[in-house]
Structures are given as structure tokens and as C-alpha cells.
Amino acid sequence: MKDCLFCKIIAGEIPSYKIYEDEFTYAFLDISNDASGHILVVPKNHSTNVLDADDRDLAHVISTVKFISKHLVDNCGFDGVNLINASGESAEQSVFHLHIHIIPRKNGDNFHVFPSLPKNKELLEEICKRLRIDK
């Protein structure tokens, strides 16, 4: 897609701090530089988000996310990772090319990734009835 920021990064039109690349995926440092080692993994084929991604491309992205995450823990001194994806404007997606954030973590880093949400007042039984998928 010609106006997509991440497609331009993949094509080399915009510079990036490449961490890993294979035939199907590209991984690079997030320029927000908010957490040391914050990496974005994207498919080389454009899709907007998880909801419209080709299953094969999505599988390659998850495989790359696992590969990089294991590298961060096994070889780079991190203790774990947070994985974050936003799919859709209402989910606060800001770049409309599928991407998964890998945020490396160290024990005691005091970096809080999960939002603090107010308690939902709807009963879990009612939510389950509304959302259940029966085959």
C-alpha cells in the first residue's frame, strides 16, 4: 500500500532499526523509544489488522514474535515480554498495518503496561451468553 508507513519501512523507503527479517515478516525497533528493546513485528504483505489478515501471514507473524521473544529472554538478559496488538481505531490502533508490539521486561522494572480499567458491572453469565460461539 503506497501510503502505509510500515509498507514504506519494509520497502526501505523509510529507515528503521531492523532487528530481524525473513521472507514473510519484518521486525524493527519502535521509534517511540519508550522501553528498551520495544520491537514491532509486521507482515510484509499489507493487512490492516488481525481482523483482515491472511491466516498464513498471521501465523508467520506469531512465529516471528515467539522467535524474537525467546531470543530476548534467552540471549539478551530479559525475564519476559509483553505482547500488545490493537486492531481497529476503537482499540487505539494508530498505524493501520498489522503489527504486534514486543516489550521486553525485567523483574522489578516497574513498567506498567496493562491499563487500569473500572470493574464491569455486567454479569459474566450474560456476557458469556452474548459472546459464545457454538459450532
Backbone torsions as a table, in degrees:
resi	resn	phi	psi	omega
1	MET	NA	125.7	-167.9
2	LYS	-68.5	-26.9	-178.4
3	ASP	-101.1	7.0	-176.6
4	CYS	-84.3	124.1	-179.9
5	LEU	-55.7	-47.0	-176.7
6	PHE	-71.7	-33.4	174.8
7	CYS	-63.2	-37.4	177.8
8	LYS	-68.0	-37.5	176.6
9	ILE	-64.3	-47.4	179.6
10	ILE	-58.6	-40.5	-178.7
11	ALA	-75.9	-7.3	-179.1
12	GLY	82.1	10.0	179.0
13	GLU	-76.5	-25.5	176.8
14	ILE	-124.1	131.7	-178.4
15	PRO	-68.4	153.3	177.6
16	SER	-147.9	165.6	174.5
17	TYR	-97.8	85.1	-174.9
18	LYS	-68.3	130.6	176.2
19	ILE	-101.3	-37.3	-176.0
20	TYR	-161.2	147.8	174.9
21	GLU	-149.7	141.4	170.1
22	ASP	-137.7	-168.6	-176.0
23	GLU	-61.1	-29.3	-171.5
24	PHE	-113.0	-20.5	-173.2
25	THR	-133.5	161.2	177.2
26	TYR	-138.8	133.4	-179.8
27	ALA	-127.5	135.4	-176.0
28	PHE	-149.7	159.9	178.6
29	LEU	-68.0	139.4	173.9
30	ASP	-73.1	125.3	-176.1
31	ILE	-71.1	-6.7	175.1
32	SER	-63.0	-25.9	178.7
33	ASN	50.1	39.4	-178.4
34	ASP	-83.7	-25.8	177.7
35	ALA	-139.6	136.3	-179.1
36	SER	-59.1	121.5	178.9
37	GLY	86.9	11.1	178.5
38	HIS	-63.3	115.7	-173.2
39	ILE	-118.5	144.0	172.5
40	LEU	-110.2	133.1	175.3
41	VAL	-113.6	126.7	-177.3
42	VAL	-129.4	150.9	171.2
43	PRO	-78.4	148.9	176.9
44	LYS	-71.1	-31.6	173.9
45	ASN	-78.2	134.1	-178.7
46	HIS	-71.5	132.1	164.3
47	SER	-144.1	153.4	-175.8
48	THR	-71.5	-45.3	-178.8
49	ASN	-166.3	-170.3	-178.3
50	VAL	-57.2	-32.4	-173.0
51	LEU	-69.8	-26.0	179.8
52	ASP	-118.7	5.5	-177.9
53	ALA	-69.4	143.0	171.4
54	ASP	-63.8	136.9	-177.3
55	ASP	-57.4	-39.5	179.4
56	ARG	-64.3	-44.8	178.7
57	ASP	-63.0	-41.6	179.3
58	LEU	-63.0	-40.4	177.6
59	ALA	-62.6	-41.2	178.0
60	HIS	-64.9	-40.1	178.9
61	VAL	-61.7	-47.4	-178.9
62	ILE	-64.4	-38.4	177.3
63	SER	-61.8	-43.0	178.2
64	THR	-66.8	-39.9	177.1
65	VAL	-58.6	-45.3	178.6
66	LYS	-64.0	-45.4	-179.6
67	PHE	-58.0	-48.6	-179.7
68	ILE	-67.7	-42.4	179.8
69	SER	-59.5	-44.0	177.7
70	LYS	-63.1	-39.6	177.3
71	HIS	-60.6	-44.1	-179.2
72	LEU	-61.4	-41.2	-178.8
73	VAL	-78.5	-44.5	-174.9
74	ASP	-77.0	-29.4	-171.2
75	ASN	-124.8	-10.3	-171.9
76	CYS	-120.0	6.9	173.9
77	GLY	84.1	11.9	177.1
78	PHE	-91.9	156.5	-177.6
79	ASP	-99.1	-18.1	-178.6
80	GLY	-175.3	-176.7	179.4
81	VAL	-142.4	151.0	165.3
82	ASN	-104.2	138.2	175.0
83	LEU	-114.1	130.0	-176.6
84	ILE	-133.2	136.6	173.7
85	ASN	-139.6	137.3	172.7
86	ALA	-117.9	124.1	-179.9
87	SER	-118.7	103.2	179.0
88	GLY	107.4	152.2	-178.7
89	GLU	-58.6	-39.3	-179.3
90	SER	-66.4	-21.2	177.9
91	ALA	-92.6	9.6	178.3
92	GLU	73.1	27.4	172.7
93	GLN	-68.3	130.8	-176.9
94	SER	-111.8	-27.4	174.1
95	VAL	-115.6	122.7	-170.6
96	PHE	-92.8	56.7	168.7
97	HIS	-135.9	127.2	-178.0
98	LEU	-46.2	130.4	174.8
99	HIS	-154.2	147.9	175.8
100	ILE	-119.8	128.6	177.2
101	HIS	-84.2	134.3	168.4
102	ILE	-112.6	117.6	178.3
103	ILE	-112.6	107.1	180.0
104	PRO	-66.9	143.7	-176.2
105	ARG	-127.3	149.1	171.4
106	LYS	-122.4	143.6	176.4
107	ASN	-54.0	132.4	177.3
108	GLY	77.8	13.0	-178.4
109	ASP	-74.4	-11.4	177.6
110	ASN	56.3	28.2	177.0
111	PHE	-96.1	116.6	-176.0
112	HIS	-101.7	112.6	-175.5
113	VAL	-94.1	-38.5	-176.5
114	PHE	-76.5	137.4	178.4
115	PRO	-72.5	156.4	175.0
116	SER	-97.3	103.8	-176.3
117	LEU	-99.5	148.3	175.0
118	PRO	-68.9	153.5	-179.0
119	LYS	-65.3	133.5	176.9
120	ASN	-73.2	136.5	-177.4
121	LYS	-93.7	-6.5	179.8
122	GLU	-77.1	141.0	180.0
123	LEU	-69.9	138.7	-179.8
124	LEU	-59.3	-35.6	178.8
125	GLU	-60.3	-42.6	179.9
126	GLU	-69.0	-39.7	178.0
127	ILE	-62.7	-44.0	-179.6
128	CYS	-60.4	-44.4	179.2
129	LYS	-59.6	-40.2	-176.9
130	ARG	-73.7	-32.8	-172.2
131	LEU	-102.6	-15.0	-174.7
132	ARG	-57.7	142.8	176.3
133	ILE	-111.4	115.1	178.3
134	ASP	-104.5	131.5	179.3
135	LYS	-100.5	NA	NA
